[in-house]
Amino acid sequence: MRPSLPVVIALAVANLFSAAAKAQNPTDPPQGQHAILTVLGKGSQIYTCQLTNNTPQWVFKEPEATLYNADNVAVGTHGAGPRWTANDGSSVKGELLTKAPSPKNDAIPWLLLKAASTEGTGTLTKVEFIRRSDTNGGAAPATGCDAQHLNEVSRIPYTATYTFYSAKP
């Protein structure tokens, strides 16, 4: 039995909107990229109270996180650079391409980064793109940075999913 023309049109329109919505996510990797590793980062986003344009503001300094696999086993770290280092000795440094606001108000943005350089011989040496998504927390404090608190450091807890992509399997 063939579906009626209105059903076919409705399905075609739904597929078109679904494909358009997916293509519009600025933190999706380019076509042809495949996830080779997905981990959960748990740690802190570190900010320093500094003068910016003569106004005290919290300025992002660096992330500091442990990376966990699906079995909740620590498999690496994430730090300044930004750099991700796996327990197998491989690492990748990322360069920001795009970002999008998190759906959560108090969470850091979602990001797409391109691998700027890699080191070692393990898993992360194949990485071409890194995506940060599903963020919780980590946003800069809204208060507490004023002339009396310059150079103070604030460590804001966060979690995020990091997915590493490569065109090569």
Summary of the structure (lengths in Angstrom):
residues: 169
radius of gyration: 19.8
end to end distance: 40.9
largest distance: 75.8
contacts: 492
relative contact order: 0.23
helix: 15%
strand: 52%
